Amino acid sequence: MKPLGFLLAWGFLVTEVLCTPGMMHVISEKSSSKDYCILFNPLWASLPQDLAKAALLQLEDQTTSVLCSPTDVPDGGFNNRILMVMRGNCTFYEKVRLAQINGARGLLIVSRERLVPPGGNRSQYEEIDIPVALLSHSDMIDIGKTFGRAVKVAMYAPKEPVVDYNMVIIFVMAVGTVAIGGYWAGSRDVKKRYMKHKRDDGADKKHDDETVDVTPIMICVFVVMCCSMLVLLYYFYDNLVYVIIGIFCLAASIGLYSCLSPFVRRLPYTKCRVPDNSLPYFHKRPAIWKLVLASFCIAVSVIWGVYRNEDQWAWVLQDILGIAFCLYMLKTIRLPTFKGCTLLLVVLFVYDVFFVFITPFLTKTGESIMVEVAAGPTDSSTQEKLPMVLKVPRLNSSPLALCDRPFSLLGFGDILVPGLLVAYCHRFDIQMQSSRIYFVACTIAYGIGLLVTFLALALMQKGQPALLYLVPCTLLTSLAVAVWRKELPAFWTGSGFVVNTSLI
C-alpha cells in the first residue's frame, strides 16, 4: 500500500496561471499555413481578436541581430514588415523603439529562455504603437524548416472561451468515477462483513476482499508524506518524476486488473487452469484467464509508459488507467467512521489551500508549489509531466490550447478524497436501510462542488484548490442529511454498521 499511498499526494486540480498568450499565423508562398504560440503585452499595442482583421505582413528575419543599436538596422529600414530579432543585450523598449522608428509594423523577439510578456513603464507604453511579442527559439527553427525565409505572418489574440467543452467530459468522468467507486466499495464492504459469517469459499475470494481501514495515525502519516514529497518534487523534480511514472504504471495495471476481473471471470472457459508443473507460482495451477488478463493489463500500462508523451492519443490510455486506479483505491481503502472522513477531508483541505494560495508568498519565483509541480516546472530539463491526473485535450482553437496548456486536467486526489466519503455514505445507507439517500446526496454534492470549482477557475483565472469547494459541499451535505434523519450519533461513529444479511 505504500507506493499507492505515495501516489495520492499528486491528485489535486491543476489550474492555470494568468498570462497574455496570442497566436501567429504563418503563410508561405505556396499557401501552406500554420499557427504558432506567442506571448505579448497588450500595454504596448493590442492585437485583434479576429484573424481576418489582423494585418498579413512580410516577416523579416533579423535573428543574427539583437537590435540594440542603430547599427543593427539595415539600410532602408524595415519598410512595413514584421521584424524578428533575438532577445538579449538591451531592454524590450529599446528594441521596439528602434523597430518602430525604422518602419516596422510589429516586433517578434525570439527567446531561448522561458517566454514572459515583454514589459516596460507607463511612458514607454504611451510612446509605442506597434505590437511586440515573444516567440520561442524552437518555433523559430520550425518556421525556417517548414516554410523557409519567404513567409507572411499575422499576429492576433482570439478571445478565450469562459469554459471549454472538454470540461464536460472531465466532469462526467470524475462524477462517474466517484459514483461507481463509492457504490462498488460500499456494496463490497457490506458483502465482506456478511461473508465472515459463512464458510470461506477459497483463497482467491479472500484475497479479493482485502481492504485497509484508515486510522487517524495513518491519516497524519499520509499528510506528512504528501507534504514532504511535494516539496521534494519542487526542488528535485527531474530526479523524482520518473519514479512517480514507474509507480503509476505498476499501480494502474493492478487497478485495471481489479476492475476487469469481475467481468472476465464470467466469460466461458474461465475454469481452465495451468497444467501440473513444478515452476514457481505456476505449480499452484492459477486460472489461465488470470494470466491472460494480467498480461493484458501490464501491456496497456507499458504502452502508455512508452508513448506517454504522444499528445494525440496517449491521454486516452492515461484516463483509462487513471479511472481504474481510482476505482481500485476506493474499493481498497475504507474509512470506518464519519469522524475519520471529517479528519481526512479537513486536513487535506488545509493542505490543498496552503500549497496553492500560501506557498506563492514563500517561494522566490512567487509560484504556487502545487501548481508548479502538478503542471511540471517550466525549467525542467525532462519536460515530463506527473501522470496523476485525468486529462482531456481542449476542443477549441485558442492561444492556451496552442501554447503550453493544451489539456484541461483534474487530479486524482479531487476524485479519491471525496470518493472515500461517498463510499462511507453508501455503506451507512445499506446498513441503516435509508434508500441510499446519503449516497445520492453526497454524490450530487460532489458534482455541485466540482461545478463551483470550474466556475471559480473561469472567473478568477488563477490556480484554484479544488478541495476548497469539494470538501465543504460533501461534508456539510452528509452532515445535514444525518441531522435531518436524526442519525448523527450513529453516522459520526459508524455504530450503525451491524450485519444485516437480508440486505446483501
C-alpha positions in Angstrom: 0.0 0.0 0.0 2.9 2.4 0.5 3.5 3.0 -3.3 -0.2 3.6 -3.8 -0.4 6.0 -0.9 2.6 7.8 -2.2 0.7 8.4 -5.5 -2.2 10.1 -3.8 -0.1 13.2 -3.0 -0.4 14.4 -6.5 -4.2 14.3 -7.0 -5.3 17.8 -7.0 -6.8 20.1 -9.6 -4.2 21.5 -11.9 -5.2 25.0 -12.9 -3.7 27.8 -15.0 -1.6 30.9 -14.3 -2.9 34.1 -16.0 -0.7 35.3 -18.9 -1.1 37.0 -22.3 -0.9 34.3 -24.9 -1.6 35.0 -28.6 -1.2 33.3 -32.0 0.9 34.0 -35.0 -0.4 32.8 -38.3 2.3 31.9 -40.8 1.6 31.6 -44.5 4.2 30.5 -47.1 4.4 31.4 -50.8 2.8 28.0 -51.5 -0.2 29.0 -49.4 0.5 26.4 -46.7 0.0 27.8 -43.2 0.4 27.1 -39.5 -0.2 28.8 -36.2 2.4 29.4 -33.5 2.2 30.5 -29.9 3.4 34.0 -28.9 3.3 35.9 -25.7 2.6 39.6 -25.9 1.9 42.6 -23.7 -1.3 44.4 -24.7 0.0 47.6 -23.0 2.4 48.1 -25.9 -0.2 47.6 -28.6 -3.2 45.3 -28.5 -3.7 42.5 -31.1 -7.0 42.0 -33.0 -9.2 39.1 -31.8 -10.1 38.0 -35.3 -7.5 36.7 -37.8 -9.5 38.3 -40.6 -8.8 41.7 -39.0 -5.1 41.1 -38.5 -2.6 42.6 -40.9 -0.8 40.0 -43.0 2.7 41.3 -43.5 6.1 40.1 -44.7 8.3 38.6 -42.0 11.9 40.0 -42.0 14.3 37.6 -40.3 17.0 39.6 -38.5 17.8 36.9 -35.9 21.5 37.5 -36.5 20.9 40.7 -34.6 19.6 41.7 -31.2 18.5 45.2 -32.4 20.0 47.2 -29.6 21.7 50.0 -31.6 21.1 51.9 -34.8 24.0 49.9 -36.4 21.8 46.8 -36.2 19.3 48.5 -38.6 19.8 47.6 -42.3 19.8 50.3 -45.0 16.3 51.3 -45.9 14.8 50.3 -42.5 12.1 47.6 -42.2 9.5 49.0 -44.6 6.2 48.0 -43.1 7.3 44.5 -42.2 7.1 42.4 -39.0 10.6 42.2 -37.7 12.1 39.1 -35.9 15.2 39.5 -33.8 16.9 37.7 -30.9 16.4 38.5 -27.2 19.2 40.0 -25.1 21.7 42.8 -24.5 19.1 45.6 -24.1 15.6 46.2 -22.9 12.4 45.4 -24.7 11.7 49.1 -25.0 15.0 49.8 -26.8 14.3 47.1 -29.3 10.7 48.1 -30.1 11.6 51.8 -30.3 14.3 51.1 -32.9 11.9 48.9 -34.8 9.1 51.5 -34.8 11.1 54.5 -35.9 12.6 52.4 -38.7 9.3 51.5 -40.2 8.5 48.1 -38.7 4.8 47.2 -38.2 5.5 44.7 -35.4 8.3 43.1 -33.5 8.9 39.4 -32.7 11.6 38.7 -30.1 13.0 35.2 -30.2 13.8 33.8 -26.8 15.8 30.7 -25.8 14.6 31.2 -22.2 11.1 30.9 -20.7 8.6 33.2 -22.5 7.4 36.1 -20.5 5.2 39.0 -21.6 7.6 41.9 -22.6 7.3 44.7 -20.1 8.0 48.4 -19.8 6.8 51.5 -17.9 3.8 53.8 -18.5 5.6 56.4 -20.5 7.2 53.8 -22.8 3.8 52.1 -23.4 2.3 55.5 -24.5 5.2 56.1 -26.9 5.0 52.7 -28.7 2.1 51.8 -31.0 3.2 48.6 -32.7 2.7 45.2 -31.2 5.7 43.4 -29.6 5.6 39.6 -28.8 8.0 36.8 -27.8 8.4 33.7 -29.8 10.2 30.5 -28.7 13.5 29.6 -30.3 12.2 26.1 -31.2 9.2 27.7 -33.1 11.6 29.9 -35.0 13.6 26.9 -36.0 10.3 25.1 -37.1 9.2 28.1 -39.2 12.6 28.0 -41.0 12.4 24.3 -41.7 8.8 24.2 -42.6 8.4 27.4 -44.7 11.8 28.8 -45.4 12.5 32.5 -45.2 9.9 34.0 -47.5 6.8 34.0 -45.3 4.0 36.3 -44.3 2.6 36.5 -40.7 -0.4 37.9 -38.9 -0.5 38.3 -35.1 -3.8 38.1 -33.3 -5.2 37.1 -29.9 -8.6 35.3 -30.1 -10.7 35.6 -27.0 -10.6 32.6 -24.7 -14.0 30.9 -24.1 -15.0 31.1 -20.5 -15.4 27.3 -20.3 -14.0 24.7 -22.7 -16.4 21.9 -23.7 -13.8 19.3 -22.6 -14.7 20.3 -19.0 -18.0 18.5 -19.6 -16.0 15.3 -20.4 -13.9 15.7 -17.3 -17.0 16.4 -15.2 -18.7 13.2 -16.4 -15.5 11.1 -15.8 -15.0 12.5 -12.3 -18.6 12.3 -11.1 -19.0 8.9 -12.7 -15.8 7.5 -11.1 -16.9 8.8 -7.7 -20.4 7.4 -8.1 -19.4 4.0 -9.4 -16.4 3.7 -7.0 -18.5 4.7 -4.0 -21.3 2.3 -4.9 -18.9 -0.6 -5.6 -16.8 0.0 -2.4 -19.9 0.2 -0.2 -21.6 -2.9 -1.6 -18.4 -5.0 -1.4 -17.7 -3.9 2.1 -21.1 -5.0 3.4 -20.8 -8.2 1.5 -17.4 -8.9 3.1 -18.9 -8.4 6.5 -21.6 -10.9 5.7 -19.2 -13.5 4.2 -17.3 -13.5 7.5 -20.2 -15.5 8.9 -20.1 -18.0 6.1 -17.7 -20.7 5.1 -14.6 -19.4 3.3 -15.1 -20.1 -0.4 -11.4 -20.1 -1.3 -8.2 -18.2 -1.2 -8.9 -16.1 -4.3 -12.1 -14.5 -2.9 -10.4 -14.0 0.4 -7.6 -12.1 -1.4 -10.1 -10.1 -3.5 -12.0 -8.9 -0.4 -9.0 -7.4 1.3 -9.4 -3.8 2.4 -7.4 -1.3 4.5 -9.1 0.6 7.3 -7.7 4.1 7.7 -6.9 5.2 11.2 -6.2 8.8 12.4 -2.5 7.9 12.7 -2.4 6.7 9.1 -4.1 10.0 8.0 -1.4 12.1 9.8 1.4 10.0 8.4 -0.1 10.2 4.9 -0.4 14.0 5.0 3.2 14.4 6.2 4.3 12.1 3.4 2.3 14.3 0.9 3.9 17.5 2.1 7.4 16.0 2.1 7.2 14.5 -1.3 5.6 17.7 -2.8 8.4 19.8 -1.5 11.0 17.2 -2.7 9.4 17.2 -6.2 9.5 21.0 -6.2 13.3 21.0 -5.7 14.3 17.7 -7.3 11.6 17.3 -10.0 13.8 15.9 -12.7 15.2 13.2 -10.4 11.9 12.0 -9.0 9.4 12.4 -11.9 10.4 9.0 -13.4 9.9 7.3 -10.0 6.3 8.6 -10.0 5.8 7.5 -13.6 7.1 4.0 -12.7 4.9 3.6 -9.6 1.9 4.8 -11.6 2.4 2.2 -14.3 2.6 -0.5 -11.6 -0.4 0.8 -9.6 -2.5 1.4 -12.7 -2.0 -2.1 -14.1 -3.1 -3.5 -10.7 -6.1 -1.2 -10.7 -7.1 -2.2 -14.3 -6.8 -5.9 -13.4 -9.0 -5.4 -10.3 -11.7 -3.6 -12.4 -11.8 -6.1 -15.3 -11.5 -9.3 -13.3 -15.2 -9.4 -12.1 -16.3 -9.3 -15.8 -13.7 -11.6 -17.3 -14.3 -14.4 -14.7 -17.9 -14.6 -16.0 -16.8 -15.4 -19.6 -16.8 -19.1 -20.9 -13.9 -21.4 -20.3 -12.6 -19.4 -17.3 -12.3 -22.6 -15.2 -9.3 -23.7 -17.3 -6.1 -23.9 -15.3 -2.4 -24.2 -16.0 -1.4 -27.9 -16.2 0.6 -29.6 -13.4 4.1 -28.3 -13.2 7.0 -27.5 -10.8 7.5 -23.9 -11.8 7.4 -21.2 -9.1 3.9 -19.8 -8.6 2.6 -21.8 -11.6 2.7 -25.0 -9.5 -0.4 -23.7 -7.8 -2.2 -24.0 -11.2 -3.6 -20.5 -11.5 -6.5 -19.9 -13.8 -5.4 -19.2 -17.4 -7.8 -16.2 -17.6 -5.9 -14.5 -14.7 -2.6 -14.9 -16.6 -4.1 -13.5 -19.8 -5.8 -10.6 -18.0 -2.6 -9.8 -16.0 -0.5 -9.8 -19.2 -3.1 -7.5 -21.0 -3.1 -5.0 -18.1 0.7 -4.9 -17.9 0.8 -4.4 -21.7 -1.6 -1.5 -21.6 0.4 0.1 -18.8 3.7 -0.4 -20.6 2.3 1.0 -23.9 1.2 4.1 -22.0 4.6 4.4 -20.3 6.5 4.2 -23.7 4.2 6.6 -25.6 3.0 8.8 -22.7 4.1 12.0 -24.5 2.1 11.3 -27.7 -0.5 14.1 -27.3 -2.8 12.7 -30.0 -3.9 9.6 -28.2 -1.8 8.7 -25.1 -4.2 10.8 -22.9 -7.0 8.2 -23.6 -4.9 5.4 -22.1 -3.9 7.7 -19.2 -7.5 8.4 -18.4 -8.5 4.7 -18.6 -5.6 3.7 -16.3 -6.3 6.6 -14.0 -10.0 5.8 -13.6 -9.2 2.2 -13.0 -6.6 3.2 -10.4 -9.2 5.5 -8.6 -11.8 2.7 -8.6 -9.3 0.3 -7.1 -8.2 2.7 -4.4 -11.9 3.5 -3.5 -12.5 -0.3 -3.2 -9.4 -1.0 -1.2 -9.2 2.0 1.3 -12.0 2.2 3.8 -12.9 5.0 6.2 -14.8 3.2 9.1 -16.4 6.4 10.7 -17.6 9.8 9.6 -15.2 11.2 12.2 -12.3 9.7 10.2 -13.8 11.1 7.0 -14.0 14.5 8.5 -10.4 14.4 9.8 -9.1 13.3 6.4 -11.1 15.8 4.3 -10.4 18.8 6.6 -6.6 18.1 6.9 -6.3 17.7 3.1 -8.5 20.8 2.7 -5.9 22.8 4.6 -3.1 21.1 2.7 -4.5 22.0 -0.6 -5.3 25.6 0.3 -1.8 26.1 1.8 0.2 24.7 -1.2 -1.9 26.7 -3.7 -2.5 30.0 -2.0 0.1 30.4 0.7 3.3 29.0 -0.9 3.5 31.8 -3.6 4.5 34.1 -0.7 7.2 31.6 0.4 8.9 30.8 -3.0 11.4 33.1 -4.7 9.5 33.0 -8.0 6.1 33.7 -6.5 4.8 30.4 -8.0 2.4 28.0 -6.2 4.3 24.9 -5.3 1.2 22.8 -6.0 0.6 24.2 -9.5 4.3 24.3 -10.4 4.8 20.6 -9.5 1.5 19.4 -10.9 1.8 21.2 -14.2 5.6 20.5 -14.5 8.3 23.1 -13.8 8.9 25.3 -16.9 12.7 24.9 -16.4 12.6 21.1 -16.2 15.1 19.5 -18.5 13.0 16.4 -18.9 9.7 18.2 -19.8 7.9 15.3 -18.2 4.5 15.7 -16.5 3.2 13.9 -13.5 0.6 11.3 -14.6 -1.7 11.6 -11.6 -4.4 13.5 -13.5 -7.3 12.9 -15.8 -6.6 14.9 -19.0 -8.7 15.9 -22.0 -7.4 18.0 -24.9 -9.0 21.4 -25.4 -11.8 21.2 -28.0 -11.5 24.8 -29.2 -8.7 26.5 -31.1 -7.2 29.1 -28.7 -3.9 30.5 -27.7 -4.0 28.5 -24.5 -4.5 25.3 -26.5 -1.7 26.2 -28.8 0.7 27.2 -26.1 1.9 25.1 -23.2 -1.6 24.2 -21.8 -3.3 22.1 -24.5 -5.1 19.9 -21.9 -7.6 20.5 -19.1 -6.6 18.5 -16.1 -8.2 17.1 -12.9 -6.1 15.5 -10.2 -6.8 12.1 -8.8 -7.0 13.4 -5.3 -10.0 15.5 -6.2 -11.7 12.2 -7.0 -10.4 9.9 -4.3 -10.7 12.1 -1.2 -14.4 13.0 -1.6 -15.0 9.5 -3.1 -14.0 7.9 0.2 -16.8 9.9 1.9 -19.2 8.8 -0.8 -18.3 5.1 -0.2 -18.8 5.6 3.5 -22.2 7.1 2.9 -23.2 4.1 0.8 -22.2 1.6 3.4 -24.1 3.5 6.0 -27.2 3.7 3.7 -27.2 -0.1 3.3 -26.9 -0.8 7.0 -29.5 1.7 8.0 -31.9 0.9 5.2 -32.1 4.6 4.2 -32.8 4.0 0.5 -29.3 5.3 -0.3 -30.2 8.9 0.5 -26.7 9.6 2.0 -25.0 8.1 -1.1 -27.1 10.1 -3.6 -27.0 13.3 -1.7 -23.2 13.2 -1.3 -22.6 12.3 -5.0 -24.8 15.2 -6.1 -22.9 17.5 -3.6 -19.7 16.4 -5.2 -20.9 17.3 -8.7 -22.1 20.7 -7.4 -18.7 21.3 -5.8 -16.9 20.4 -9.0 -19.1 22.8 -11.0 -18.3 25.5 -8.4 -14.6 24.8 -8.8 -14.8 25.1 -12.6 -16.8 28.4 -12.2 -14.2 29.8 -9.8 -11.4 28.9 -12.2 -13.2 30.6 -15.1 -14.0 33.7 -13.2 -10.7 34.2 -11.3 -8.3 32.9 -14.0 -5.8 31.7 -11.4 -5.0 28.4 -9.7 -7.8 27.1 -7.5 -7.5 24.3 -4.9 -10.4 22.1 -5.8 -10.9 20.7 -2.2 -11.6 24.3 -1.1 -15.0 23.7 -2.8 -15.4 19.9 -2.8 -14.8 19.4 1.0 -17.5 21.8 2.3 -20.0 20.7 -0.3 -19.7 17.0 0.5 -19.1 17.2 4.3 -21.8 19.7 5.0 -24.3 17.8 2.8 -23.6 14.5 4.5 -23.8 16.1 7.9 -27.1 17.8 7.0 -28.7 14.6 5.9 -27.6 12.9 9.2 -29.1 15.7 11.3 -32.3 15.7 9.3 -32.7 12.0 9.7 -31.7 12.2 13.4 -28.9 9.7 12.9 -25.9 11.9 13.6 -24.5 9.9 16.6 -24.6 6.6 14.6 -23.3 8.3 11.4 -20.5 10.0 13.3 -19.1 6.9 15.0 -20.2 4.3 12.4 -22.1 2.4 15.1 -24.9 1.7 12.6 -22.7 -0.9 10.9 -24.3 -4.2 12.1 -24.5 -7.3 10.0 -27.9 -7.5 8.2 -28.0 -10.5 5.9 -31.3 -9.5 4.5 -29.7 -6.6 2.7 -26.9 -8.5 0.9 
